[in-house]
Amino acid sequence: MALTYPCSYGKKRLVCTNNKGVKIITKRALILANIILILTLVNPTIAESPFKRAKAVKNEIKGMRKDLSKAFQAYEDSKIKLEKLNRAVSNNTAKLQNATVDLKRSETILSKRINSLYRYGHVSFFDIIFEASTFNEMLVNMDFLIRVGKKDNVVIQKVKRLKAEITTAQKHLKADRASQRVNVKNLNEKKGYIDTKLSKAKKQLKGLEKEIKELSKPKPLPPPVQQQITAPSAPPAATNGNYAFPSGSPYGYSNDWGAPRGGGTRRHQGNDILAPMGTPAYAVTGGTIGSSTGGNAGLWITLRGDDGNAYFYMHMQSVTASGHVSAGQQIGTVGNTGNALGGPAHIHFELHPGGGGAVNPYFFLTSIQ
């Protein structure tokens, strides 16, 4: 039966009015509603809440941490190689300079000797020997001539050796400088890769700041991890506090405790947390903030926790808090100061139970992310 009621399009639906003036939804509108319902069931993302979306993005970023970790380790390996090359270039340059000076000095000695031989060339070996008035004087003269000959030979051999050293040093210098250029290129490529990954992740999080903050609220530590970081002298409150992750999202980190640093001369005493430049850094627990600058650490923050532990944040861009802070409060921003200058922005994070020696913070970090 055909519709006889007057109909019109309302707000995104077809509305008809019957002969009593009552508005009704037509069969066509019901079909449309059913189609929308089916689509929602098939593709739940249509009705997905921002909180669920934030969680999904956070998990996606978590999945890229392994990739970021490999890229950063490759960056650090290249950095170590470059430091060794820089030392080799410096050593070879010094060798080259010293050998060149020594060669010039030796060549001057030989030049004077040759000049003397030319000027007094008419005086023969036999003249010097047989002009001696006594046998003893003849022996002295012979000894003198032998010594002069030996000295000349030493200088000649030294000149030959120095010339060979200079040639070798020049070759090494050329090779090392070529390797330097390749390594600098590799470092820049790896830094670009890390920055691009984190930048992409940051764009994904845009508009979800409140939800991400909710997901990142301070949380209690599992008992086994709590026991590992609780020093015997810790206050009673140390075992019931909540902990916040040191960096805002997006971030990446790995278990790089003990990895070579400083050209392989020392070992890594913390975990590096990669994050975009300027990302907020948070207090892992309540405590008192201190800061300093200089050396390899650049700008760094010390958090003397109420739990009795000390936490260090190094290579910071800025410090944004002082005095006593609470867990999850912003205390600074991520940077690349100190010996991280020019490299990917990150926090070198250290955990010192009871304020003593550093321990591997990896399992602590995985428990509070």
C-alpha positions in Angstrom: 0.0 0.0 0.0 1.4 3.4 -1.0 2.1 6.1 1.6 -0.6 8.8 1.6 0.7 10.7 4.6 2.6 14.0 3.9 6.4 13.4 4.5 9.4 15.6 4.8 13.2 15.2 5.6 13.9 16.1 9.2 17.3 16.0 10.9 18.9 13.2 8.9 15.7 11.1 8.8 12.4 10.8 6.9 9.5 12.0 9.0 5.8 11.6 8.1 2.6 12.9 9.7 -0.6 10.9 9.9 -4.1 12.2 9.6 -4.2 12.8 13.4 -1.1 15.0 13.2 1.2 12.6 14.9 4.8 12.4 13.6 5.9 8.8 12.7 9.1 7.3 11.4 8.5 5.6 8.1 9.5 2.0 7.2 12.2 3.5 5.0 13.7 5.3 8.0 13.6 2.1 10.0 15.5 0.3 7.3 18.1 3.0 7.3 18.4 2.8 11.1 18.9 -1.0 10.8 21.7 -0.5 8.2 23.5 1.9 10.5 23.1 -0.6 13.4 24.6 -3.4 11.3 27.5 -1.2 10.2 28.2 -0.4 13.8 28.3 -4.0 14.8 30.5 -4.9 11.9 32.9 -2.0 12.4 32.9 -1.1 16.1 35.4 1.7 15.6 32.5 4.0 14.6 31.3 3.9 18.2 34.8 3.6 19.7 35.4 5.9 22.7 38.4 8.3 22.8 39.7 6.3 25.8 39.7 3.0 23.8 41.3 4.8 20.9 44.0 6.2 23.2 44.7 2.7 24.5 44.9 1.3 21.0 47.4 4.0 19.9 49.4 3.5 23.1 49.7 -0.2 22.4 50.6 0.5 18.8 53.5 2.8 20.0 54.5 0.1 22.5 54.9 -2.2 19.5 57.4 0.0 17.9 59.7 0.2 20.9 61.8 -2.8 19.8 62.4 -1.1 16.5 63.3 2.2 18.2 65.6 0.3 20.5 67.5 -1.3 17.7 67.9 2.0 15.8 69.2 3.7 19.0 71.7 0.9 19.7 72.9 1.1 16.1 73.2 4.9 16.6 75.3 4.4 19.8 77.5 1.8 18.1 78.2 4.2 15.3 78.9 6.9 17.9 81.5 4.7 19.6 83.1 3.9 16.3 83.2 7.6 15.4 84.8 8.5 18.8 87.5 5.8 18.1 88.1 7.2 14.6 88.4 10.7 16.0 91.1 9.5 18.4 92.9 7.7 15.6 92.7 10.8 13.4 94.1 12.9 16.3 96.9 10.4 17.0 97.9 10.1 13.3 97.8 13.9 12.9 100.2 14.2 15.9 102.4 11.5 14.5 102.5 13.2 11.2 103.4 16.5 12.7 106.2 15.1 15.0 107.7 13.0 12.2 107.7 16.0 9.8 109.5 18.1 12.4 112.0 15.3 13.1 112.6 14.7 9.4 113.3 18.4 8.8 115.8 18.4 11.7 117.6 15.2 10.4 117.7 16.5 6.8 119.3 19.7 8.1 122.0 17.6 9.9 122.7 15.6 6.7 122.7 18.7 4.6 125.4 20.2 6.8 127.4 17.0 6.7 127.2 16.9 2.9 128.3 20.5 2.7 131.3 19.8 4.9 132.3 16.8 2.7 132.0 19.0 -0.4 134.1 21.8 1.1 136.8 19.5 2.4 136.5 16.8 -0.2 140.3 17.0 -1.0 141.1 15.6 2.5 141.1 11.8 2.2 140.8 9.1 4.8 144.5 8.2 4.5 145.5 11.9 4.9 143.8 11.9 8.3 145.3 8.6 9.4 148.8 9.1 8.2 149.1 12.7 9.3 149.0 11.5 12.9 152.3 12.2 14.6 151.9 9.2 17.0 150.3 5.8 16.8 147.9 6.8 19.6 146.8 9.9 17.6 146.2 7.7 14.5 143.9 5.4 16.6 142.0 8.4 17.9 141.6 9.8 14.3 140.4 6.4 13.1 137.9 6.1 16.0 136.7 9.7 15.1 136.1 8.7 11.5 134.2 5.5 12.4 132.0 7.5 14.8 131.2 10.1 12.2 130.4 7.3 9.7 128.1 5.6 12.2 126.4 8.8 13.1 125.8 9.6 9.4 124.4 6.1 8.9 122.0 6.5 11.9 120.7 9.8 10.5 120.3 8.4 7.0 118.4 5.4 8.4 116.3 7.7 10.6 115.4 9.9 7.6 114.3 6.7 5.7 112.2 5.5 8.6 110.5 8.9 9.1 109.6 9.2 5.5 108.0 5.7 5.7 106.1 6.7 8.9 104.8 9.9 7.2 103.6 8.0 4.2 101.8 5.4 6.5 100.3 8.1 8.7 99.0 10.0 5.7 97.4 6.8 4.3 95.7 6.1 7.7 94.6 9.6 8.1 93.0 9.6 4.7 91.2 6.3 5.4 90.1 7.4 8.9 88.7 10.7 7.5 86.7 8.8 4.8 85.3 6.5 7.5 84.5 9.5 9.6 82.3 10.9 6.8 80.5 7.6 6.4 79.9 7.3 10.1 78.5 10.9 10.4 76.2 10.1 7.5 75.0 6.9 9.3 74.5 8.8 12.6 72.4 11.4 10.9 70.3 8.7 9.1 69.7 6.8 12.3 68.8 10.0 14.2 66.4 10.9 11.3 64.8 7.5 11.5 64.2 7.7 15.2 62.9 11.3 15.1 60.5 10.4 12.2 59.1 7.4 14.1 58.5 9.4 17.3 57.0 12.3 15.3 54.6 10.0 13.6 53.6 8.5 17.0 53.1 12.0 18.4 50.7 12.9 15.6 48.7 9.8 16.4 48.3 10.9 19.9 47.0 14.4 19.0 43.6 15.1 20.6 44.0 12.2 23.0 46.0 14.1 25.7 43.4 13.7 28.5 42.9 10.0 27.8 46.6 9.3 27.6 47.1 11.2 30.9 44.4 9.0 32.5 46.1 5.8 31.2 49.4 7.1 32.6 48.3 7.7 36.1 50.7 6.6 38.9 50.3 3.0 39.8 51.7 0.6 42.5 54.7 -1.6 41.8 54.4 -5.4 41.8 55.8 -6.7 45.2 58.9 -8.4 43.6 60.0 -5.2 41.9 59.1 -3.2 45.0 61.4 -5.4 47.0 64.3 -5.0 44.5 64.2 -1.2 44.8 63.5 -0.9 48.6 66.7 -0.4 50.6 66.9 -1.7 54.2 67.0 1.9 55.4 63.9 2.9 53.5 61.0 4.6 55.3 57.8 2.6 56.0 56.0 4.5 53.3 58.3 3.2 50.6 56.3 0.0 50.1 52.9 1.6 49.5 53.5 4.4 47.1 52.4 4.8 43.5 54.9 5.4 40.7 54.6 7.3 37.4 56.6 6.7 34.2 59.4 9.3 33.8 58.4 10.4 30.3 55.3 11.5 28.6 54.0 9.7 25.4 55.2 8.8 22.9 58.4 7.1 24.2 60.6 4.1 23.6 63.2 2.4 25.7 65.0 -0.9 26.1 67.1 -2.9 28.5 70.4 -1.2 27.5 71.9 -1.4 31.0 75.6 -2.3 30.7 75.9 -1.3 27.0 79.3 0.2 26.0 79.5 4.0 26.2 82.3 6.6 25.9 84.0 4.8 23.0 83.7 1.5 24.8 85.6 2.8 27.9 82.7 2.5 30.3 79.3 0.8 30.7 75.8 2.3 30.7 74.5 2.8 34.2 70.8 3.3 33.4 68.2 3.1 30.6 67.7 5.6 27.8 64.1 6.6 27.3 63.6 8.1 23.7 61.0 10.8 23.3 60.4 13.8 21.0 62.4 16.9 22.0 60.4 18.9 24.7 58.2 16.0 25.8 57.2 16.4 29.5 59.3 14.5 32.1 57.5 13.4 35.3 58.5 12.6 38.8 58.4 8.8 39.2 57.5 9.3 42.9 57.0 12.0 45.4 60.2 13.6 46.6 62.5 16.6 46.5 63.9 18.0 43.2 67.5 19.2 42.6 69.2 20.1 39.4 72.7 20.7 38.0 74.5 21.1 34.7 77.8 20.2 33.1 79.9 17.3 31.9 78.5 14.3 30.0 75.1 14.6 31.7 74.4 18.1 30.4 71.4 19.5 32.3 70.3 16.9 34.9 67.7 16.4 37.6 68.0 14.6 40.8 64.8 13.3 42.5 65.4 12.4 46.2 62.3 10.2 46.6 60.2 10.0 49.7 60.7 6.2 49.3 64.4 6.6 50.2 65.7 6.1 46.7 67.4 8.6 44.3 66.4 9.0 40.7 68.5 10.8 38.0 67.2 12.3 34.8 70.1 13.3 32.4 70.4 15.3 29.1 67.3 17.4 29.9 66.1 20.3 27.8 64.7 22.2 30.8 63.8 21.9 34.5 60.2 23.0 35.4 59.9 22.3 39.1 61.7 22.7 42.4 61.3 21.8 46.0 58.9 19.0 46.9 56.9 17.3 44.1 54.3 14.5 43.9 54.3 11.4 41.7 53.3 12.2 38.2 54.1 15.9 38.5 56.0 17.5 35.5 59.6 18.3 36.5 61.2 19.0 33.2 61.3 18.4 29.4 63.3 15.8 27.4 66.4 17.1 25.6 69.8 16.1 24.3 72.3 18.2 26.3 75.7 17.1 27.4 77.4 14.4 25.4 74.0 13.6 23.7 74.2 16.9 21.9 73.2 16.5 18.2 71.7 13.1 18.8 68.2 11.8 19.4 66.4 13.5 22.4 66.2 11.1 25.4 66.3 10.8 29.2 69.2 8.8 30.6 67.3 7.5 33.6 69.1 6.0 36.7 67.7 4.3 39.8 69.7 4.3 43.0 68.1 2.3 45.8 68.6 4.0 49.2 70.7 6.6 47.4 73.5 4.1 46.9 74.9 2.6 43.7 72.8 2.4 40.4 70.8 -0.7 39.6 69.2 -1.7 36.3 65.9 0.2 36.2 64.4 -1.7 33.3 62.0 -3.9 35.3 61.0 -0.9 37.4 60.1 1.0 34.2 58.2 -1.9 32.6 56.1 -2.2 35.8 54.9 1.5 35.7 54.5 2.3 32.0 
